[in-house]
Amino acid sequence: MAQMQQDPGVLDCDVLVIGGGPAGSSVAALLAERGRRVVLVEKDKHPRFHIGESLLPHNLPLLDRLGVRAQIETSAMHKHGIEFVSPFHGKTVRYEFANAWDRRFPYAFQVRRSSFDHILLQNSAAKGAEVIEECRVTAVAFPENGPPCVTARGKDGETRQWRAGFVVDASGRDTLLASQLGAKERNPRNDSAAIFGHFSGARRLEGQAEGNITIVWFDHGWFWFIPLSDGTTSIGAVSPSEFFKNRGTDLTSFFMRLIASSPEIADRLKDATLVGDVTATGNYSYLSKRTSGDRFLMVGDACAFIDPVFSTGVYLAMVSAFSAADAVDGTLRHPHKAARLLRRYDAQTQKALGSFTWFIYRIREPAMRNLFMSPRNMFRVEEAVLSILAGAIFDGWPVRARLYLFRMIYYVTKFSHLRFRLTGDPRRFSGGKRAALES
């Protein structure tokens, strides 16, 4: 039965949050803590499966501020660094977060997202948010002279409606508002897709490095190798979407054939067993042309998703949720400041995304691979790059200056690749057959 009509001037809640992933649960908890009447509507029943298990070191202070770090750490794998494996160079390089510019955050977590997301959702309820699961939001109306009206449908088919002072879209890859407003577009700089599965019995690194994420390049993209504390390992491959469209076979066969084509991944999985289904997702990278408007904003994957090579997804979702909570609470307190507060939120969101996208858009370039596979800490440039990979997107000028220097080094390296291709002698750059491959 549909919800009864109410006085148009009466709000059902101050804030309605669409989605109970890391972004939605975080912003709901933060606003409820501030005394706001928050309703969070989640389409699934938690715990539920989700990909994206690797966090960044700078996730940890956010978890501290939410009060859930200790609870999450009990089932998390410690991740002390990143390993890059390049068949083009014939070697492996490891980076430790303890060597970043800011040494206060020497590790991160690898998590089962079903457990991680469930803890965050429960935390939002404990802080005072009303959490409604198995209820899918289908539309948001913005009347000219009234509050936003959110319509949803429960698992029993019942239609529900809420009037809210503000709407936060944290619907993730469903991108509810971006799609409804016609603002979603494929990322023109990074058209990619992913295929992934979980394995038991995979060979891991030893000692403290056991929980490190491994990135393995191959001809058409890169693999991720993420160890989890329950003994399973998440394996995925990211490539241009066109590569997957031409696979010519079923998903599982294609994935196993792709694994077999990578000596490093194949060797680590030679005694492993596939657990569960192989899954693929297209339209992997996208963005929304806007992130906010009159009495609404989008947070986390609801407004953008970029290539996950540096494990930025959960971190960007959560850091944007903290910015969103400030913007929403400030707008409700001081409506006349709404435009300025939302512009600030937009700027912070774009800055957070931009801190990673320059690297991500170039990660498949031979010049970038050469730099990552031949680390040098001249002028502490490596420490600055490590800080970004750890999530230190708001560090000061000393770090930013070295990141600009790294960009200069990249462009010089890329120019050298181009010059040696034109002269027909790529071996002059770094020697031998592998240099020819990389040029």
C-alpha positions in Angstrom: 0.0 0.0 0.0 1.4 3.4 -0.9 2.4 5.8 1.8 -0.3 8.2 2.9 -0.2 11.8 1.7 1.2 14.3 4.1 1.2 18.0 4.6 3.5 19.3 1.8 5.2 21.5 4.4 6.2 18.6 6.6 9.5 16.9 6.0 9.9 13.2 6.7 13.6 13.7 7.3 16.4 16.3 7.0 18.5 14.2 4.7 17.7 11.2 2.6 20.7 9.1 1.6 20.4 6.8 -1.4 22.7 3.8 -1.0 24.4 2.1 1.9 28.0 1.6 0.6 31.0 3.3 2.1 30.0 6.7 0.9 26.3 6.5 1.9 27.0 4.9 5.3 29.7 7.4 6.1 27.8 10.5 5.3 24.7 9.2 7.1 26.7 8.5 10.2 28.4 11.9 10.2 25.1 13.8 9.7 23.2 11.7 12.3 26.0 12.5 14.8 25.3 16.2 14.2 21.6 15.7 15.2 20.2 15.5 11.7 17.2 13.2 11.0 18.7 10.9 8.4 17.0 8.2 6.4 19.3 5.8 4.4 17.6 3.7 1.8 19.6 0.7 0.5 18.5 -1.6 -2.4 20.2 -4.7 -1.0 20.3 -6.7 2.2 23.7 -6.5 3.9 26.1 -8.2 4.1 26.3 -8.5 0.3 29.1 -9.1 -2.2 31.0 -6.2 -3.6 34.3 -5.8 -5.4 37.0 -3.3 -4.5 38.7 -4.8 -1.5 41.9 -2.8 -1.3 42.0 0.4 0.9 44.6 3.1 1.2 46.6 4.1 4.3 44.7 7.4 4.5 41.4 5.4 4.8 42.5 4.6 8.4 42.1 8.0 10.0 38.6 8.2 8.4 37.8 4.9 10.0 39.1 6.3 13.3 36.8 9.3 13.0 33.8 7.0 12.4 34.8 4.9 15.3 35.0 1.6 13.4 38.7 0.9 12.8 39.2 -1.6 15.6 36.1 -3.6 14.5 37.3 -3.7 10.8 40.9 -4.6 11.7 39.8 -7.9 13.3 39.0 -9.3 9.9 41.3 -7.3 7.7 44.6 -8.2 6.1 47.4 -5.6 6.6 48.6 -4.1 3.3 52.1 -2.6 3.7 52.8 -1.7 0.1 52.4 -2.2 -3.6 54.2 -4.6 -5.9 54.5 -3.9 -9.7 55.4 -6.8 -12.0 56.3 -6.0 -15.6 56.9 -8.7 -18.2 58.2 -5.8 -20.4 61.1 -5.2 -18.0 61.5 -8.8 -16.7 61.5 -7.7 -13.0 59.4 -6.8 -10.0 59.5 -3.6 -8.0 58.0 -3.1 -4.5 57.0 0.2 -2.8 56.4 0.4 0.9 54.0 3.0 2.4 56.4 3.4 5.3 58.7 5.2 2.9 56.1 7.8 1.8 56.7 11.5 2.6 54.3 11.3 5.5 55.4 8.3 7.5 52.5 8.3 9.9 50.5 5.9 7.7 52.7 2.8 7.0 49.9 0.4 6.1 46.3 0.0 4.9 43.8 -2.9 4.9 42.6 -5.5 2.4 39.0 -6.2 3.3 36.1 -8.4 2.4 33.7 -5.7 1.2 30.6 -7.7 2.4 31.9 -7.4 6.0 33.4 -3.9 5.7 30.3 -2.3 4.2 28.1 -4.1 6.7 30.1 -2.6 9.6 29.8 0.9 8.2 26.1 0.5 7.6 25.5 -0.8 11.1 27.6 2.2 12.4 25.3 4.7 10.7 22.3 3.1 12.3 24.1 3.1 15.7 24.7 6.8 15.3 21.0 7.5 14.8 20.3 7.1 11.0 17.1 5.2 10.0 18.4 2.4 7.7 15.9 0.8 5.3 17.3 -2.2 3.4 15.9 -4.1 0.4 14.2 -0.9 -0.9 15.2 0.5 -4.3 14.9 4.3 -5.0 13.4 4.7 -8.4 13.1 8.5 -8.8 13.8 11.8 -7.2 11.5 14.7 -8.0 12.5 18.3 -7.4 9.4 20.5 -7.2 9.9 24.2 -7.9 8.3 25.3 -4.7 8.7 22.3 -2.4 11.2 19.9 -1.0 12.7 17.0 -2.9 10.4 13.9 -3.1 12.1 10.5 -3.2 10.1 7.5 -4.4 11.2 3.9 -3.7 9.9 0.4 -4.1 10.4 -2.3 -1.4 10.9 -6.0 -2.0 7.2 -6.6 -1.5 6.4 -4.1 -4.3 5.2 -1.5 -1.9 5.8 2.1 -3.0 7.2 4.5 -0.4 7.9 8.2 -0.6 9.8 10.7 1.5 10.1 14.5 1.5 13.6 15.5 2.5 15.3 18.7 3.1 18.3 17.4 1.2 19.1 14.3 -0.9 22.5 12.6 -1.0 23.0 10.2 -3.9 25.4 7.5 -2.8 23.9 4.9 -5.2 27.3 3.9 -6.5 27.5 2.5 -10.0 23.8 2.8 -10.3 24.4 6.6 -10.6 20.8 7.3 -10.0 20.8 11.1 -10.2 23.5 11.4 -12.8 21.5 9.1 -15.0 18.2 10.8 -14.2 19.6 14.2 -15.0 21.4 13.1 -18.1 24.7 14.1 -16.6 26.5 10.7 -16.7 29.0 10.1 -19.5 31.7 7.6 -20.3 35.1 8.8 -19.3 36.7 9.8 -22.6 40.2 9.5 -21.2 39.8 5.9 -19.8 37.4 3.6 -21.6 37.9 0.4 -19.6 36.2 -2.7 -18.4 37.0 -5.4 -15.8 36.7 -9.1 -15.3 37.3 -10.7 -11.9 37.0 -13.7 -9.6 38.1 -15.2 -6.3 40.5 -18.0 -5.7 41.6 -20.2 -2.8 45.1 -21.6 -2.5 46.9 -18.8 -4.5 50.6 -18.4 -3.8 51.3 -15.1 -1.9 54.3 -13.1 -1.0 56.1 -14.0 2.3 56.3 -12.3 5.6 55.1 -8.7 6.0 54.5 -8.4 2.3 51.9 -11.2 2.3 49.0 -8.7 2.2 50.5 -6.4 -0.4 48.5 -5.7 -3.5 50.3 -6.8 -6.7 49.8 -5.1 -10.1 50.8 -7.2 -13.1 50.9 -5.6 -16.5 50.1 -7.5 -19.7 49.7 -6.5 -23.3 46.1 -5.3 -23.0 46.0 -3.9 -19.5 46.8 -5.0 -16.0 45.9 -7.6 -13.4 45.2 -7.0 -9.7 46.2 -9.6 -7.0 44.6 -8.8 -3.6 45.1 -11.3 -0.7 42.3 -11.5 1.8 42.4 -12.6 5.4 40.1 -15.6 4.9 42.5 -17.3 2.6 40.9 -16.2 -0.7 42.6 -13.9 -3.2 40.8 -11.5 -5.4 42.1 -11.6 -9.0 40.9 -9.2 -11.7 41.9 -7.8 -15.1 41.3 -4.3 -16.4 41.5 -3.6 -20.1 40.0 -1.3 -22.8 36.3 -2.4 -23.1 36.8 -3.3 -26.8 39.2 -6.1 -25.7 36.5 -7.8 -23.7 33.9 -7.3 -26.4 35.9 -9.5 -28.8 36.5 -12.3 -26.3 34.7 -15.0 -28.4 33.9 -17.3 -25.5 32.1 -17.5 -22.1 33.4 -15.4 -19.2 35.1 -18.1 -17.2 36.9 -19.6 -20.2 38.0 -16.2 -21.3 39.2 -15.3 -17.8 41.2 -18.5 -17.4 42.8 -18.0 -20.8 43.7 -14.5 -19.9 45.3 -15.7 -16.6 47.3 -18.3 -18.5 48.7 -15.6 -20.8 50.4 -14.0 -17.8 53.3 -16.1 -16.5 53.3 -14.3 -13.1 49.6 -14.6 -12.4 49.5 -18.2 -13.8 52.3 -19.3 -11.6 50.7 -17.8 -8.5 47.4 -19.6 -9.3 48.8 -22.9 -10.5 47.6 -24.7 -7.3 44.6 -22.4 -6.7 40.9 -23.1 -7.1 38.3 -20.7 -8.5 35.7 -20.0 -5.8 32.3 -18.7 -7.1 31.5 -17.1 -10.4 33.6 -15.0 -12.7 32.1 -11.5 -13.1 32.6 -8.8 -15.7 31.6 -5.2 -15.7 31.6 -2.8 -18.6 31.5 1.0 -18.7 34.0 0.9 -15.9 35.2 4.5 -16.0 32.6 7.3 -16.1 31.9 10.7 -14.6 29.0 13.1 -14.1 29.1 16.5 -15.6 27.8 17.8 -12.3 28.1 16.7 -8.7 25.6 18.9 -6.9 22.5 21.2 -7.4 19.6 22.7 -5.5 19.2 20.5 -2.4 21.1 17.5 -3.7 24.7 16.2 -4.2 26.3 13.1 -5.5 29.0 11.3 -3.5 31.5 8.5 -4.3 30.9 6.3 -7.3 27.5 8.0 -7.8 29.3 10.9 -9.5 32.5 9.3 -10.9 34.6 6.1 -11.0 38.1 5.9 -12.4 40.4 3.0 -13.1 41.1 1.1 -9.8 44.8 0.5 -10.4 45.8 2.5 -7.3 42.9 1.2 -5.1 41.3 4.6 -4.9 37.6 3.7 -5.0 36.7 3.3 -1.3 39.0 6.1 -0.3 37.5 8.6 -2.7 34.0 7.5 -1.6 34.7 8.0 2.0 36.7 11.3 1.7 34.0 12.8 -0.4 31.4 11.6 2.2 33.2 13.7 4.8 33.2 16.7 2.5 29.6 16.1 1.7 28.6 15.9 5.4 30.1 19.4 5.9 28.3 20.8 2.8 24.9 19.3 3.6 25.0 20.3 7.3 26.1 23.8 6.4 23.4 24.2 3.8 20.7 23.1 6.2 22.0 25.5 8.9 22.5 28.4 6.5 20.4 28.1 3.4 21.6 31.4 2.1 25.1 29.9 1.9 24.1 26.9 0.0 25.5 27.9 -3.4 29.0 28.7 -1.9 29.0 25.5 0.2 28.1 23.3 -2.8 30.7 25.0 -5.0 33.3 24.2 -2.3 32.1 20.6 -2.2 32.4 20.4 -6.0 35.9 21.8 -5.9 37.0 19.4 -3.2 35.6 16.4 -5.1 37.3 17.5 -8.3 40.6 18.0 -6.5 40.4 14.5 -4.9 39.7 12.9 -8.3 42.3 15.0 -10.1 45.0 14.0 -7.6 44.9 10.4 -9.1 43.6 10.8 -12.6 46.8 12.2 -14.1 48.6 9.0 -13.1 45.7 6.7 -13.9 45.3 8.1 -17.5 48.9 7.3 -18.2 49.5 4.1 -16.3 49.4 2.0 -19.5 51.9 4.3 -21.2 55.4 2.7 -21.7 57.0 5.9 -20.3 55.0 5.7 -17.0 55.7 2.0 -16.7 59.4 2.7 -17.1 59.3 5.3 -14.3 57.5 2.9 -11.9 59.8 0.1 -12.7 62.9 2.2 -12.2 62.3 4.1 -9.0 64.7 6.9 -7.9 64.2 9.1 -4.9 66.1 12.1 -6.3 64.8 15.3 -4.6 62.4 13.0 -2.7 60.2 12.6 -5.7 59.5 8.9 -5.0 58.3 9.8 -1.5 55.9 12.3 -2.9 54.5 9.9 -5.4 54.1 7.3 -2.7 52.2 9.8 -0.6 49.7 10.2 -3.4 49.4 6.4 -3.7 48.7 6.3 0.0 45.9 8.8 -0.3 47.6 12.0 0.8 45.7 14.2 -1.6 45.6 17.3 0.6 49.4 17.5 1.4 51.1 20.8 1.2 53.4 22.6 -1.3 56.6 20.5 -0.7 54.8 17.4 -1.9 53.0 19.1 -4.8 56.2 20.7 -6.0 57.8 17.2 -6.3 54.8 15.8 -8.0 55.2 18.6 -10.6 58.8 17.5 -11.0 57.7 13.9 -11.5 55.4 15.1 -14.3 58.3 16.9 -16.0 60.3 13.7 -15.7 57.4 11.8 -17.3 57.1 14.1 -20.2 60.9 14.1 -20.9 60.8 10.3 -20.7 57.8 10.1 -23.1 59.6 12.5 -25.5 62.6 10.2 -25.4 60.4 7.2 -26.3 58.9 9.1 -29.2 62.3 10.4 -30.4 63.9 6.9 -30.4 60.9 5.4 -32.2 61.3 8.0 -34.9 65.0 7.3 -35.3 64.3 3.6 -35.4 66.7 2.7 -32.6 64.7 2.2 -29.4 67.5 0.1 -27.9 69.5 3.3 -27.3 67.0 4.3 -24.5 67.4 1.5 -22.0 69.0 -1.4 -23.8 68.0 -4.5 -25.7 64.9 -6.3 -26.6 62.8 -5.2 -23.6 63.5 -1.5 -24.3 62.2 -2.1 -27.8 59.0 -3.6 -26.4 58.6 -0.7 -24.0 59.1 2.0 -26.7 
